[in-house]
Amino acid sequence: MDLAAKAALLTEKIRELESVLVAYSGGTDSAYLAYAAHRALGDEMLAVIADSPSMPRAELEAALNFATEHGIPTHILHTAELEKPEYARNDSQRCFHCKDELFTVMERARAELGFERLAYGMNADDQGEFRPGQKAAALHHASAPLAEAGLTKAEIRTLARGAGLSVWDKPASACLSSRIEYGRAVTGENLMQVERAEAALHRLGFAQVRVRHHGELARVEIVRADLPRALDLAMLDRMSAAVRAAGFLYVTLDTQGYRSGSMNDVLPIAEIIGSGASAEGSPNKVQVQSFEQAITVLETAVDDMSPEVLAHVAERGLAMGALDVMLAPVIMKKGRPGTLVTVLCNESEAEELKELLLRETSTLGVRMRQEKRVCLDRGHVVVSTPYGEIRVKIGSRGRDELNAAPEFEDCRAAAMKHKVAVKQVMQAALAAYTLANDRVMS
């Protein structure tokens, strides 16, 4: 497929979302997605910037300036990933917890502002890399229109340049937390150290730079083309002074130069493959690592509430970050029919959701307990049907695919577009998935 066809497919994918919140960081991918979504949907899109100590102030300012320049509506959401112990402890799944917080906050905003979908800037190249954040995106059903259109990083830069966007050649810029060595707690203090050190090196003329935080030691990465200038003794002294002024005791220059994800070099290869790599021989498949999750269960039974109010409670719970809300008929004491309301959530959302049940239902009490749930490997494949491309959710264990279900929102959009029954689209998607699987097996 040529670039023009991919660009047209991107517009089609965006329009299928109807209305969307776009996760926007100001980087080339998310900026082009926000730009394309605004052109395709107008006011039915909103670019959402997640602001926290892990985002450099200069990047926030640049993102806002770009949006203003192109008339893209924006909204700043404040995320609190640093308050989550599972994020601050900084293991290999830090990016998952960061993106989980992002999409949880975005989901609340989506429900409050009346948008249909969430989207983010994953591209086709990202699918084969170690990116635990993709797992969080899959769990929150966030769409990735750039990847779905098959657009690579280079192709997105080409399209951005053709559109006259200033970000077309902007260097990649991951969040500041990615500079902290695994196992060292992420704090506001060490994020500030990294931000100040990198800003100082930018002022010395190094455009692409990373300051890797190893405690008292800062390991500086610059692109190899800049190494001759950096290895001048006078420049080394200026660089060392600039980084030490940010709070580091020792400074070393990495002679391998800048490389994305260098902190991942210390991770076991099995951990990297399990958390983000595409399945061998399946370029359209996105896999997600299986995991065990500690959850809080909230439960209460009521016998005097209308179905409409209970549906409202379930909808509000999901918008507030619940993992699931279930309503089940039960027989209570004295034979009274009632409804058992069960909420599954992360511990950090438990208090707020408990208050929802106490405030919005007629209950006199809420039961709370801690449990663990083991989830199958989750992922999706994209299949072609007579009604367009449909994502199919896959639940697997090892190499065995145990469950497959078409994404309802994709099927509903296709059914409305082609004026057919939703079940007809779902049946076509499952048939396409089964046929593709049979071909692989044979």
PyMOL commands that set and color helices and strands:
alter all, ss='L'
color gray80, all
select helices_A, chain A and resi 3-16+28-44+57-69+81-83+85-88+94-113+124-128+133-139+145-148+153-162+166-169+176-179+188-203+224-230+233-244+262-266+269-276+307-319+333-335+347-360+408-418+422-441
alter helices_A, ss='H'
color red, helices_A
select strands_A, chain A and resi 20-23+45-51+74-78+117-119+209-214+217-222+250-253+286-288+291-302+324-331+337-345+367-375+377-385+388-397+400-406
alter strands_A, ss='S'
color yellow, strands_A
deselect
rebuild
show_as cartoon
